[in-house]
Amino acid sequence: MADTVLKIRLTPRGSKNEILGWEDDTLRIKVTAPPVEGAANKACVELIAGSLGIKRGQVSIVSGEKSREKVVRIEGMADGEIRNALRDVRHK
């Protein structure tokens, strides 16, 4: 199974952890963690992994660690699988 790379728009310090959905080809995510010492990045990875039912180790930030715009690699899932799983999802 191939790895998939996604564009993420992350908003830290949100009211709750949630996946807001797709905006064109970018997945919008909000987390409660602040953008300090990688806390928001960690929360983002945990939210994606939990929403897809995969291990955290299968999700990694490829670029944008210090930016709201990130590129994330998901190992072992096809793009279509990910989009279907996250289509209408809003997780806490």
PDB file with one MODEL, atoms N, CA, C and O in Angstrom:
MODEL        1
ATOM      1  N   MET A   1       0.860  -1.187   0.000  1.00  0.00           N
ATOM      2  CA  MET A   1       0.000   0.000   0.000  1.00  0.00           C
ATOM      3  C   MET A   1       0.897   1.239   0.000  1.00  0.00           C
ATOM      4  O   MET A   1       1.895   1.298   0.719  1.00  0.00           O
ATOM      5  N   ALA A   2       0.538   2.194  -0.791  1.00  0.00           N
ATOM      6  CA  ALA A   2       1.339   3.415  -0.939  1.00  0.00           C
ATOM      7  C   ALA A   2       1.094   4.397   0.203  1.00  0.00           C
ATOM      8  O   ALA A   2       0.053   4.376   0.859  1.00  0.00           O
ATOM      9  N   ASP A   3       2.069   5.240   0.414  1.00  0.00           N
ATOM     10  CA  ASP A   3       1.904   6.338   1.371  1.00  0.00           C
ATOM     11  C   ASP A   3       1.168   7.474   0.678  1.00  0.00           C
ATOM     12  O   ASP A   3       1.183   7.583  -0.548  1.00  0.00           O
ATOM     13  N   THR A   4       0.526   8.312   1.471  1.00  0.00           N
ATOM     14  CA  THR A   4      -0.204   9.448   0.934  1.00  0.00           C
ATOM     15  C   THR A   4       0.297  10.725   1.605  1.00  0.00           C
ATOM     16  O   THR A   4       0.563  10.745   2.807  1.00  0.00           O
ATOM     17  N   VAL A   5       0.419  11.774   0.823  1.00  0.00           N
ATOM     18  CA  VAL A   5       0.847  13.070   1.345  1.00  0.00           C
ATOM     19  C   VAL A   5      -0.344  14.020   1.262  1.00  0.00           C
ATOM     20  O   VAL A   5      -0.985  14.140   0.218  1.00  0.00           O
ATOM     21  N   LEU A   6      -0.633  14.694   2.379  1.00  0.00           N
ATOM     22  CA  LEU A   6      -1.757  15.629   2.454  1.00  0.00           C
ATOM     23  C   LEU A   6      -1.284  17.025   2.823  1.00  0.00           C
ATOM     24  O   LEU A   6      -0.304  17.195   3.549  1.00  0.00           O
ATOM     25  N   LYS A   7      -1.993  18.015   2.315  1.00  0.00           N
ATOM     26  CA  LYS A   7      -1.789  19.395   2.760  1.00  0.00           C
ATOM     27  C   LYS A   7      -2.738  19.626   3.932  1.00  0.00           C
ATOM     28  O   LYS A   7      -3.911  19.255   3.884  1.00  0.00           O
ATOM     29  N   ILE A   8      -2.212  20.241   4.973  1.00  0.00           N
ATOM     30  CA  ILE A   8      -2.982  20.522   6.189  1.00  0.00           C
ATOM     31  C   ILE A   8      -2.918  22.012   6.479  1.00  0.00           C
ATOM     32  O   ILE A   8      -1.868  22.637   6.330  1.00  0.00           O
ATOM     33  N   ARG A   9      -4.032  22.572   6.891  1.00  0.00           N
ATOM     34  CA  ARG A   9      -4.072  23.951   7.425  1.00  0.00           C
ATOM     35  C   ARG A   9      -4.438  23.805   8.885  1.00  0.00           C
ATOM     36  O   ARG A   9      -5.585  23.494   9.206  1.00  0.00           O
ATOM     37  N   LEU A  10      -3.474  24.026   9.786  1.00  0.00           N
ATOM     38  CA  LEU A  10      -3.656  23.807  11.216  1.00  0.00           C
ATOM     39  C   LEU A  10      -3.896  25.119  11.945  1.00  0.00           C
ATOM     40  O   LEU A  10      -3.156  26.087  11.768  1.00  0.00           O
ATOM     41  N   THR A  11      -4.932  25.141  12.761  1.00  0.00           N
ATOM     42  CA  THR A  11      -5.208  26.295  13.608  1.00  0.00           C
ATOM     43  C   THR A  11      -5.002  25.873  15.060  1.00  0.00           C
ATOM     44  O   THR A  11      -5.790  25.089  15.590  1.00  0.00           O
ATOM     45  N   PRO A  12      -3.949  26.385  15.713  1.00  0.00           N
ATOM     46  CA  PRO A  12      -3.721  26.060  17.127  1.00  0.00           C
ATOM     47  C   PRO A  12      -4.604  26.914  18.033  1.00  0.00           C
ATOM     48  O   PRO A  12      -5.228  27.880  17.593  1.00  0.00           O
ATOM     49  N   ARG A  13      -4.640  26.536  19.303  1.00  0.00           N
ATOM     50  CA  ARG A  13      -5.403  27.259  20.330  1.00  0.00           C
ATOM     51  C   ARG A  13      -6.879  27.386  19.992  1.00  0.00           C
ATOM     52  O   ARG A  13      -7.495  28.419  20.256  1.00  0.00           O
ATOM     53  N   GLY A  14      -7.443  26.345  19.410  1.00  0.00           N
ATOM     54  CA  GLY A  14      -8.873  26.332  19.115  1.00  0.00           C
ATOM     55  C   GLY A  14      -9.665  25.970  20.360  1.00  0.00           C
ATOM     56  O   GLY A  14      -9.089  25.638  21.396  1.00  0.00           O
ATOM     57  N   SER A  15     -10.978  26.033  20.258  1.00  0.00           N
ATOM     58  CA  SER A  15     -11.830  25.704  21.397  1.00  0.00           C
ATOM     59  C   SER A  15     -11.885  24.202  21.648  1.00  0.00           C
ATOM     60  O   SER A  15     -12.159  23.766  22.766  1.00  0.00           O
ATOM     61  N   LYS A  16     -11.622  23.398  20.593  1.00  0.00           N
ATOM     62  CA  LYS A  16     -11.569  21.945  20.743  1.00  0.00           C
ATOM     63  C   LYS A  16     -10.773  21.355  19.594  1.00  0.00           C
ATOM     64  O   LYS A  16     -10.538  22.013  18.581  1.00  0.00           O
ATOM     65  N   ASN A  17     -10.361  20.101  19.766  1.00  0.00           N
ATOM     66  CA  ASN A  17      -9.648  19.394  18.701  1.00  0.00           C
ATOM     67  C   ASN A  17     -10.692  18.881  17.719  1.00  0.00           C
ATOM     68  O   ASN A  17     -11.588  18.124  18.090  1.00  0.00           O
ATOM     69  N   GLU A  18     -10.568  19.300  16.461  1.00  0.00           N
ATOM     70  CA  GLU A  18     -11.528  18.816  15.476  1.00  0.00           C
ATOM     71  C   GLU A  18     -10.982  18.926  14.067  1.00  0.00           C
ATOM     72  O   GLU A  18     -10.156  19.784  13.755  1.00  0.00           O
ATOM     73  N   ILE A  19     -11.472  18.027  13.228  1.00  0.00           N
ATOM     74  CA  ILE A  19     -11.182  18.086  11.804  1.00  0.00           C
ATOM     75  C   ILE A  19     -12.351  18.827  11.177  1.00  0.00           C
ATOM     76  O   ILE A  19     -13.494  18.373  11.244  1.00  0.00           O
ATOM     77  N   LEU A  20     -12.061  19.960  10.571  1.00  0.00           N
ATOM     78  CA  LEU A  20     -13.111  20.823  10.034  1.00  0.00           C
ATOM     79  C   LEU A  20     -13.565  20.391   8.644  1.00  0.00           C
ATOM     80  O   LEU A  20     -14.666  20.732   8.214  1.00  0.00           O
ATOM     81  N   GLY A  21     -12.720  19.645   7.945  1.00  0.00           N
ATOM     82  CA  GLY A  21     -13.094  19.158   6.627  1.00  0.00           C
ATOM     83  C   GLY A  21     -12.152  19.661   5.553  1.00  0.00           C
ATOM     84  O   GLY A  21     -11.138  20.298   5.840  1.00  0.00           O
ATOM     85  N   TRP A  22     -12.503  19.364   4.310  1.00  0.00           N
ATOM     86  CA  TRP A  22     -11.664  19.682   3.154  1.00  0.00           C
ATOM     87  C   TRP A  22     -12.022  21.036   2.578  1.00  0.00           C
ATOM     88  O   TRP A  22     -13.197  21.380   2.450  1.00  0.00           O
ATOM     89  N   GLU A  23     -11.013  21.790   2.237  1.00  0.00           N
ATOM     90  CA  GLU A  23     -11.165  23.047   1.508  1.00  0.00           C
ATOM     91  C   GLU A  23     -10.266  22.914   0.290  1.00  0.00           C
ATOM     92  O   GLU A  23      -9.049  23.074   0.384  1.00  0.00           O
ATOM     93  N   ASP A  24     -10.868  22.623  -0.843  1.00  0.00           N
ATOM     94  CA  ASP A  24     -10.137  22.256  -2.061  1.00  0.00           C
ATOM     95  C   ASP A  24      -9.308  21.005  -1.753  1.00  0.00           C
ATOM     96  O   ASP A  24      -9.876  19.963  -1.426  1.00  0.00           O
ATOM     97  N   ASP A  25      -7.996  21.086  -1.850  1.00  0.00           N
ATOM     98  CA  ASP A  25      -7.161  19.908  -1.582  1.00  0.00           C
ATOM     99  C   ASP A  25      -6.451  19.987  -0.232  1.00  0.00           C
ATOM    100  O   ASP A  25      -5.485  19.262   0.006  1.00  0.00           O
ATOM    101  N   THR A  26      -6.926  20.865   0.647  1.00  0.00           N
ATOM    102  CA  THR A  26      -6.311  21.059   1.960  1.00  0.00           C
ATOM    103  C   THR A  26      -7.276  20.632   3.063  1.00  0.00           C
ATOM    104  O   THR A  26      -8.446  21.018   3.056  1.00  0.00           O
ATOM    105  N   LEU A  27      -6.782  19.836   4.007  1.00  0.00           N
ATOM    106  CA  LEU A  27      -7.575  19.405   5.154  1.00  0.00           C
ATOM    107  C   LEU A  27      -7.405  20.430   6.265  1.00  0.00           C
ATOM    108  O   LEU A  27      -6.285  20.706   6.696  1.00  0.00           O
ATOM    109  N   ARG A  28      -8.515  20.993   6.729  1.00  0.00           N
ATOM    110  CA  ARG A  28      -8.471  22.003   7.803  1.00  0.00           C
ATOM    111  C   ARG A  28      -8.664  21.315   9.144  1.00  0.00           C
ATOM    112  O   ARG A  28      -9.593  20.530   9.331  1.00  0.00           O
ATOM    113  N   ILE A  29      -7.761  21.627  10.079  1.00  0.00           N
ATOM    114  CA  ILE A  29      -7.764  21.010  11.401  1.00  0.00           C
ATOM    115  C   ILE A  29      -7.587  22.095  12.456  1.00  0.00           C
ATOM    116  O   ILE A  29      -6.832  23.049  12.268  1.00  0.00           O
ATOM    117  N   LYS A  30      -8.295  21.931  13.566  1.00  0.00           N
ATOM    118  CA  LYS A  30      -8.166  22.850  14.699  1.00  0.00           C
ATOM    119  C   LYS A  30      -7.790  22.023  15.928  1.00  0.00           C
ATOM    120  O   LYS A  30      -8.376  20.968  16.170  1.00  0.00           O
ATOM    121  N   VAL A  31      -6.811  22.501  16.705  1.00  0.00           N
ATOM    122  CA  VAL A  31      -6.407  21.829  17.939  1.00  0.00           C
ATOM    123  C   VAL A  31      -6.364  22.840  19.080  1.00  0.00           C
ATOM    124  O   VAL A  31      -6.195  24.038  18.854  1.00  0.00           O
ATOM    125  N   THR A  32      -6.516  22.349  20.295  1.00  0.00           N
ATOM    126  CA  THR A  32      -6.499  23.233  21.465  1.00  0.00           C
ATOM    127  C   THR A  32      -5.080  23.593  21.885  1.00  0.00           C
ATOM    128  O   THR A  32      -4.872  24.609  22.547  1.00  0.00           O
ATOM    129  N   ALA A  33      -4.108  22.779  21.511  1.00  0.00           N
ATOM    130  CA  ALA A  33      -2.723  22.991  21.931  1.00  0.00           C
ATOM    131  C   ALA A  33      -2.139  24.266  21.323  1.00  0.00           C
ATOM    132  O   ALA A  33      -2.476  24.632  20.197  1.00  0.00           O
ATOM    133  N   PRO A  34      -1.265  24.938  22.070  1.00  0.00           N
ATOM    134  CA  PRO A  34      -0.590  26.130  21.535  1.00  0.00           C
ATOM    135  C   PRO A  34       0.551  25.729  20.600  1.00  0.00           C
ATOM    136  O   PRO A  34       1.034  24.599  20.667  1.00  0.00           O
ATOM    137  N   PRO A  35       0.979  26.630  19.741  1.00  0.00           N
ATOM    138  CA  PRO A  35       2.081  26.331  18.834  1.00  0.00           C
ATOM    139  C   PRO A  35       3.436  26.512  19.511  1.00  0.00           C
ATOM    140  O   PRO A  35       4.292  27.252  19.025  1.00  0.00           O
ATOM    141  N   VAL A  36       3.618  25.832  20.632  1.00  0.00           N
ATOM    142  CA  VAL A  36       4.832  25.969  21.427  1.00  0.00           C
ATOM    143  C   VAL A  36       5.463  24.590  21.610  1.00  0.00           C
ATOM    144  O   VAL A  36       4.784  23.637  21.995  1.00  0.00           O
ATOM    145  N   GLU A  37       6.758  24.488  21.333  1.00  0.00           N
ATOM    146  CA  GLU A  37       7.524  23.257  21.530  1.00  0.00           C
ATOM    147  C   GLU A  37       6.877  22.046  20.869  1.00  0.00           C
ATOM    148  O   GLU A  37       6.940  20.940  21.404  1.00  0.00           O
ATOM    149  N   GLY A  38       6.260  22.246  19.717  1.00  0.00           N
ATOM    150  CA  GLY A  38       5.683  21.137  18.961  1.00  0.00           C
ATOM    151  C   GLY A  38       4.367  20.596  19.489  1.00  0.00           C
ATOM    152  O   GLY A  38       3.896  19.564  19.012  1.00  0.00           O
ATOM    153  N   ALA A  39       3.760  21.267  20.465  1.00  0.00           N
ATOM    154  CA  ALA A  39       2.523  20.767  21.062  1.00  0.00           C
ATOM    155  C   ALA A  39       1.389  20.698  20.048  1.00  0.00           C
ATOM    156  O   ALA A  39       0.650  19.714  20.021  1.00  0.00           O
ATOM    157  N   ALA A  40       1.238  21.715  19.219  1.00  0.00           N
ATOM    158  CA  ALA A  40       0.165  21.720  18.222  1.00  0.00           C
ATOM    159  C   ALA A  40       0.418  20.653  17.156  1.00  0.00           C
ATOM    160  O   ALA A  40      -0.520  20.004  16.693  1.00  0.00           O
ATOM    161  N   ASN A  41       1.681  20.469  16.767  1.00  0.00           N
ATOM    162  CA  ASN A  41       2.017  19.432  15.792  1.00  0.00           C
ATOM    163  C   ASN A  41       1.677  18.048  16.337  1.00  0.00           C
ATOM    164  O   ASN A  41       1.116  17.215  15.625  1.00  0.00           O
ATOM    165  N   LYS A  42       2.017  17.808  17.594  1.00  0.00           N
ATOM    166  CA  LYS A  42       1.738  16.516  18.226  1.00  0.00           C
ATOM    167  C   LYS A  42       0.231  16.278  18.282  1.00  0.00           C
ATOM    168  O   LYS A  42      -0.237  15.181  17.980  1.00  0.00           O
ATOM    169  N   ALA A  43      -0.527  17.302  18.667  1.00  0.00           N
ATOM    170  CA  ALA A  43      -1.983  17.170  18.733  1.00  0.00           C
ATOM    171  C   ALA A  43      -2.568  16.892  17.353  1.00  0.00           C
ATOM    172  O   ALA A  43      -3.513  16.114  17.219  1.00  0.00           O
ATOM    173  N   CYS A  44      -2.012  17.520  16.341  1.00  0.00           N
ATOM    174  CA  CYS A  44      -2.459  17.325  14.960  1.00  0.00           C
ATOM    175  C   CYS A  44      -2.239  15.873  14.532  1.00  0.00           C
ATOM    176  O   CYS A  44      -3.146  15.238  13.993  1.00  0.00           O
ATOM    177  N   VAL A  45      -1.044  15.355  14.770  1.00  0.00           N
ATOM    178  CA  VAL A  45      -0.720  13.973  14.406  1.00  0.00           C
ATOM    179  C   VAL A  45      -1.642  13.001  15.143  1.00  0.00           C
ATOM    180  O   VAL A  45      -2.155  12.056  14.543  1.00  0.00           O
ATOM    181  N   GLU A  46      -1.854  13.229  16.439  1.00  0.00           N
ATOM    182  CA  GLU A  46      -2.719  12.353  17.234  1.00  0.00           C
ATOM    183  C   GLU A  46      -4.157  12.387  16.733  1.00  0.00           C
ATOM    184  O   GLU A  46      -4.817  11.349  16.678  1.00  0.00           O
ATOM    185  N   LEU A  47      -4.645  13.562  16.370  1.00  0.00           N
ATOM    186  CA  LEU A  47      -6.014  13.689  15.879  1.00  0.00           C
ATOM    187  C   LEU A  47      -6.191  12.972  14.544  1.00  0.00           C
ATOM    188  O   LEU A  47      -7.183  12.271  14.346  1.00  0.00           O
ATOM    189  N   ILE A  48      -5.252  13.136  13.641  1.00  0.00           N
ATOM    190  CA  ILE A  48      -5.336  12.465  12.344  1.00  0.00           C
ATOM    191  C   ILE A  48      -5.290  10.947  12.527  1.00  0.00           C
ATOM    192  O   ILE A  48      -6.112  10.222  11.965  1.00  0.00           O
ATOM    193  N   ALA A  49      -4.326  10.473  13.317  1.00  0.00           N
ATOM    194  CA  ALA A  49      -4.195   9.033  13.533  1.00  0.00           C
ATOM    195  C   ALA A  49      -5.459   8.456  14.174  1.00  0.00           C
ATOM    196  O   ALA A  49      -5.961   7.417  13.748  1.00  0.00           O
ATOM    197  N   GLY A  50      -5.963   9.134  15.192  1.00  0.00           N
ATOM    198  CA  GLY A  50      -7.177   8.660  15.860  1.00  0.00           C
ATOM    199  C   GLY A  50      -8.384   8.654  14.938  1.00  0.00           C
ATOM    200  O   GLY A  50      -9.204   7.738  14.992  1.00  0.00           O
ATOM    201  N   SER A  51      -8.497   9.659  14.104  1.00  0.00           N
ATOM    202  CA  SER A  51      -9.632   9.758  13.180  1.00  0.00           C
ATOM    203  C   SER A  51      -9.591   8.673  12.114  1.00  0.00           C
ATOM    204  O   SER A  51     -10.632   8.212  11.647  1.00  0.00           O
ATOM    205  N   LEU A  52      -8.378   8.266  11.729  1.00  0.00           N
ATOM    206  CA  LEU A  52      -8.223   7.236  10.699  1.00  0.00           C
ATOM    207  C   LEU A  52      -8.104   5.830  11.278  1.00  0.00           C
ATOM    208  O   LEU A  52      -8.117   4.847  10.537  1.00  0.00           O
ATOM    209  N   GLY A  53      -7.990   5.734  12.600  1.00  0.00           N
ATOM    210  CA  GLY A  53      -7.852   4.434  13.241  1.00  0.00           C
ATOM    211  C   GLY A  53      -6.510   3.775  12.959  1.00  0.00           C
ATOM    212  O   GLY A  53      -6.425   2.556  12.809  1.00  0.00           O
ATOM    213  N   ILE A  54      -5.464   4.590  12.889  1.00  0.00           N
ATOM    214  CA  ILE A  54      -4.118   4.067  12.636  1.00  0.00           C
ATOM    215  C   ILE A  54      -3.194   4.493  13.768  1.00  0.00           C
ATOM    216  O   ILE A  54      -3.567   5.297  14.622  1.00  0.00           O
ATOM    217  N   LYS A  55      -1.975   3.938  13.765  1.00  0.00           N
ATOM    218  CA  LYS A  55      -0.995   4.292  14.796  1.00  0.00           C
ATOM    219  C   LYS A  55      -0.413   5.677  14.531  1.00  0.00           C
ATOM    220  O   LYS A  55      -0.292   6.100  13.382  1.00  0.00           O
ATOM    221  N   ARG A  56      -0.054   6.380  15.611  1.00  0.00           N
ATOM    222  CA  ARG A  56       0.563   7.714  15.471  1.00  0.00           C
ATOM    223  C   ARG A  56       1.825   7.663  14.636  1.00  0.00           C
ATOM    224  O   ARG A  56       2.128   8.614  13.915  1.00  0.00           O
ATOM    225  N   GLY A  57       2.564   6.571  14.720  1.00  0.00           N
ATOM    226  CA  GLY A  57       3.806   6.425  13.976  1.00  0.00           C
ATOM    227  C   GLY A  57       3.611   6.393  12.467  1.00  0.00           C
ATOM    228  O   GLY A  57       4.571   6.564  11.715  1.00  0.00           O
ATOM    229  N   GLN A  58       2.373   6.176  12.012  1.00  0.00           N
ATOM    230  CA  GLN A  58       2.085   6.156  10.583  1.00  0.00           C
ATOM    231  C   GLN A  58       1.836   7.561  10.041  1.00  0.00           C
ATOM    232  O   GLN A  58       1.705   7.745   8.830  1.00  0.00           O
ATOM    233  N   VAL A  59       1.772   8.546  10.923  1.00  0.00           N
ATOM    234  CA  VAL A  59       1.520   9.928  10.518  1.00  0.00           C
ATOM    235  C   VAL A  59       2.744  10.764  10.860  1.00  0.00           C
ATOM    236  O   VAL A  59       3.192  10.774  12.007  1.00  0.00           O
ATOM    237  N   SER A  60       3.286  11.462   9.870  1.00  0.00           N
ATOM    238  CA  SER A  60       4.458  12.303  10.136  1.00  0.00           C
ATOM    239  C   SER A  60       4.349  13.617   9.370  1.00  0.00           C
ATOM    240  O   SER A  60       3.803  13.672   8.268  1.00  0.00           O
ATOM    241  N   ILE A  61       4.878  14.662   9.975  1.00  0.00           N
ATOM    242  CA  ILE A  61       4.896  15.971   9.338  1.00  0.00           C
ATOM    243  C   ILE A  61       6.155  16.049   8.484  1.00  0.00           C
ATOM    244  O   ILE A  61       7.272  15.962   8.994  1.00  0.00           O
ATOM    245  N   VAL A  62       5.960  16.215   7.180  1.00  0.00           N
ATOM    246  CA  VAL A  62       7.064  16.250   6.225  1.00  0.00           C
ATOM    247  C   VAL A  62       7.650  17.654   6.129  1.00  0.00           C
ATOM    248  O   VAL A  62       8.868  17.817   6.054  1.00  0.00           O
ATOM    249  N   SER A  63       6.787  18.665   6.132  1.00  0.00           N
ATOM    250  CA  SER A  63       7.263  20.048   6.084  1.00  0.00           C
ATOM    251  C   SER A  63       6.243  20.954   6.754  1.00  0.00           C
ATOM    252  O   SER A  63       5.076  20.593   6.908  1.00  0.00           O
ATOM    253  N   GLY A  64       6.700  22.137   7.149  1.00  0.00           N
ATOM    254  CA  GLY A  64       5.818  23.120   7.760  1.00  0.00           C
ATOM    255  C   GLY A  64       5.695  22.989   9.260  1.00  0.00           C
ATOM    256  O   GLY A  64       4.679  23.392   9.826  1.00  0.00           O
ATOM    257  N   GLU A  65       6.699  22.437   9.923  1.00  0.00           N
ATOM    258  CA  GLU A  65       6.617  22.238  11.374  1.00  0.00           C
ATOM    259  C   GLU A  65       6.393  23.539  12.140  1.00  0.00           C
ATOM    260  O   GLU A  65       5.801  23.526  13.219  1.00  0.00           O
ATOM    261  N   LYS A  66       6.856  24.651  11.598  1.00  0.00           N
ATOM    262  CA  LYS A  66       6.695  25.939  12.283  1.00  0.00           C
ATOM    263  C   LYS A  66       5.708  26.838  11.549  1.00  0.00           C
ATOM    264  O   LYS A  66       5.737  28.059  11.701  1.00  0.00           O
ATOM    265  N   SER A  67       4.841  26.231  10.757  1.00  0.00           N
ATOM    266  CA  SER A  67       3.874  26.981   9.958  1.00  0.00           C
ATOM    267  C   SER A  67       2.483  26.389  10.144  1.00  0.00           C
ATOM    268  O   SER A  67       2.346  25.237  10.555  1.00  0.00           O
ATOM    269  N   ARG A  68       1.458  27.168   9.846  1.00  0.00           N
ATOM    270  CA  ARG A  68       0.089  26.633   9.865  1.00  0.00           C
ATOM    271  C   ARG A  68      -0.145  25.722   8.673  1.00  0.00           C
ATOM    272  O   ARG A  68      -0.957  24.799   8.733  1.00  0.00           O
ATOM    273  N   GLU A  69       0.568  25.989   7.596  1.00  0.00           N
ATOM    274  CA  GLU A  69       0.463  25.172   6.383  1.00  0.00           C
ATOM    275  C   GLU A  69       1.462  24.029   6.495  1.00  0.00           C
ATOM    276  O   GLU A  69       2.669  24.263   6.553  1.00  0.00           O
ATOM    277  N   LYS A  70       0.974  22.809   6.526  1.00  0.00           N
ATOM    278  CA  LYS A  70       1.839  21.655   6.727  1.00  0.00           C
ATOM    279  C   LYS A  70       1.634  20.635   5.614  1.00  0.00           C
ATOM    280  O   LYS A  70       0.601  20.624   4.944  1.00  0.00           O
ATOM    281  N   VAL A  71       2.613  19.797   5.434  1.00  0.00           N
ATOM    282  CA  VAL A  71       2.495  18.635   4.562  1.00  0.00           C
ATOM    283  C   VAL A  71       2.703  17.426   5.464  1.00  0.00           C
ATOM    284  O   VAL A  71       3.712  17.323   6.162  1.00  0.00           O
ATOM    285  N   VAL A  72       1.735  16.514   5.441  1.00  0.00           N
ATOM    286  CA  VAL A  72       1.743  15.350   6.323  1.00  0.00           C
ATOM    287  C   VAL A  72       1.751  14.078   5.480  1.00  0.00           C
ATOM    288  O   VAL A  72       1.008  13.967   4.506  1.00  0.00           O
ATOM    289  N   ARG A  73       2.593  13.121   5.859  1.00  0.00           N
ATOM    290  CA  ARG A  73       2.633  11.814   5.189  1.00  0.00           C
ATOM    291  C   ARG A  73       1.882  10.807   6.059  1.00  0.00           C
ATOM    292  O   ARG A  73       2.082  10.733   7.272  1.00  0.00           O
ATOM    293  N   ILE A  74       1.013  10.037   5.405  1.00  0.00           N
ATOM    294  CA  ILE A  74       0.287   8.974   6.082  1.00  0.00           C
ATOM    295  C   ILE A  74       0.712   7.663   5.429  1.00  0.00           C
ATOM    296  O   ILE A  74       0.518   7.458   4.231  1.00  0.00           O
ATOM    297  N   GLU A  75       1.289   6.787   6.231  1.00  0.00           N
ATOM    298  CA  GLU A  75       1.815   5.523   5.717  1.00  0.00           C
ATOM    299  C   GLU A  75       0.720   4.456   5.669  1.00  0.00           C
ATOM    300  O   GLU A  75      -0.070   4.308   6.601  1.00  0.00           O
ATOM    301  N   GLY A  76       0.696   3.726   4.565  1.00  0.00           N
ATOM    302  CA  GLY A  76      -0.165   2.563   4.465  1.00  0.00           C
ATOM    303  C   GLY A  76      -1.620   2.817   4.116  1.00  0.00           C
ATOM    304  O   GLY A  76      -2.445   1.911   4.233  1.00  0.00           O
ATOM    305  N   MET A  77      -1.951   4.015   3.696  1.00  0.00           N
ATOM    306  CA  MET A  77      -3.327   4.323   3.291  1.00  0.00           C
ATOM    307  C   MET A  77      -3.315   5.087   1.980  1.00  0.00           C
ATOM    308  O   MET A  77      -2.483   5.970   1.769  1.00  0.00           O
ATOM    309  N   ALA A  78      -4.241   4.741   1.104  1.00  0.00           N
ATOM    310  CA  ALA A  78      -4.361   5.438  -0.173  1.00  0.00           C
ATOM    311  C   ALA A  78      -5.122   6.744   0.021  1.00  0.00           C
ATOM    312  O   ALA A  78      -5.893   6.888   0.970  1.00  0.00           O
ATOM    313  N   ASP A  79      -4.902   7.686  -0.874  1.00  0.00           N
ATOM    314  CA  ASP A  79      -5.558   8.989  -0.807  1.00  0.00           C
ATOM    315  C   ASP A  79      -7.085   8.844  -0.739  1.00  0.00           C
ATOM    316  O   ASP A  79      -7.733   9.507   0.071  1.00  0.00           O
ATOM    317  N   GLY A  80      -7.650   7.993  -1.573  1.00  0.00           N
ATOM    318  CA  GLY A  80      -9.106   7.800  -1.591  1.00  0.00           C
ATOM    319  C   GLY A  80      -9.643   7.290  -0.266  1.00  0.00           C
ATOM    320  O   GLY A  80     -10.701   7.728   0.186  1.00  0.00           O
ATOM    321  N   GLU A  81      -8.919   6.363   0.361  1.00  0.00           N
ATOM    322  CA  GLU A  81      -9.322   5.835   1.670  1.00  0.00           C
ATOM    323  C   GLU A  81      -9.370   6.955   2.709  1.00  0.00           C
ATOM    324  O   GLU A  81     -10.313   7.055   3.494  1.00  0.00           O
ATOM    325  N   ILE A  82      -8.337   7.792   2.693  1.00  0.00           N
ATOM    326  CA  ILE A  82      -8.243   8.878   3.665  1.00  0.00           C
ATOM    327  C   ILE A  82      -9.373   9.885   3.445  1.00  0.00           C
ATOM    328  O   ILE A  82     -10.038  10.299   4.395  1.00  0.00           O
ATOM    329  N   ARG A  83      -9.580  10.269   2.205  1.00  0.00           N
ATOM    330  CA  ARG A  83     -10.635  11.242   1.904  1.00  0.00           C
ATOM    331  C   ARG A  83     -12.017  10.710   2.281  1.00  0.00           C
ATOM    332  O   ARG A  83     -12.852  11.456   2.791  1.00  0.00           O
ATOM    333  N   ASN A  84     -12.258   9.426   2.032  1.00  0.00           N
ATOM    334  CA  ASN A  84     -13.548   8.840   2.415  1.00  0.00           C
ATOM    335  C   ASN A  84     -13.707   8.813   3.927  1.00  0.00           C
ATOM    336  O   ASN A  84     -14.778   9.129   4.446  1.00  0.00           O
ATOM    337  N   ALA A  85     -12.652   8.439   4.634  1.00  0.00           N
ATOM    338  CA  ALA A  85     -12.711   8.341   6.092  1.00  0.00           C
ATOM    339  C   ALA A  85     -12.910   9.705   6.747  1.00  0.00           C
ATOM    340  O   ALA A  85     -13.538   9.806   7.801  1.00  0.00           O
ATOM    341  N   LEU A  86     -12.369  10.763   6.116  1.00  0.00           N
ATOM    342  CA  LEU A  86     -12.419  12.095   6.720  1.00  0.00           C
ATOM    343  C   LEU A  86     -13.430  13.027   6.049  1.00  0.00           C
ATOM    344  O   LEU A  86     -13.475  14.216   6.364  1.00  0.00           O
ATOM    345  N   ARG A  87     -14.228  12.507   5.141  1.00  0.00           N
ATOM    346  CA  ARG A  87     -15.120  13.347   4.342  1.00  0.00           C
ATOM    347  C   ARG A  87     -16.012  14.252   5.191  1.00  0.00           C
ATOM    348  O   ARG A  87     -15.998  15.471   5.023  1.00  0.00           O
ATOM    349  N   ASP A  88     -16.763  13.677   6.075  1.00  0.00           N
ATOM    350  CA  ASP A  88     -17.716  14.465   6.876  1.00  0.00           C
ATOM    351  C   ASP A  88     -17.415  14.382   8.362  1.00  0.00           C
ATOM    352  O   ASP A  88     -18.305  14.543   9.197  1.00  0.00           O
ATOM    353  N   VAL A  89     -16.156  14.128   8.685  1.00  0.00           N
ATOM    354  CA  VAL A  89     -15.786  13.893  10.075  1.00  0.00           C
ATOM    355  C   VAL A  89     -15.487  15.197  10.802  1.00  0.00           C
ATOM    356  O   VAL A  89     -14.816  16.086  10.278  1.00  0.00           O
ATOM    357  N   ARG A  90     -15.993  15.284  11.998  1.00  0.00           N
ATOM    358  CA  ARG A  90     -15.608  16.348  12.929  1.00  0.00           C
ATOM    359  C   ARG A  90     -15.362  15.649  14.250  1.00  0.00           C
ATOM    360  O   ARG A  90     -16.303  15.231  14.924  1.00  0.00           O
ATOM    361  N   HIS A  91     -14.081  15.519  14.623  1.00  0.00           N
ATOM    362  CA  HIS A  91     -13.733  14.797  15.849  1.00  0.00           C
ATOM    363  C   HIS A  91     -13.390  15.765  16.958  1.00  0.00           C
ATOM    364  O   HIS A  91     -12.898  16.869  16.724  1.00  0.00           O
ATOM    365  N   LYS A  92     -13.662  15.321  18.176  1.00  0.00           N
ATOM    366  CA  LYS A  92     -13.308  16.111  19.356  1.00  0.00           C
ATOM    367  C   LYS A  92     -11.946  15.696  19.828  1.00  0.00           C
ATOM    368  O   LYS A  92     -11.444  16.233  20.815  1.00  0.00           O
TER     369      LYS A  92
ENDMDL
END
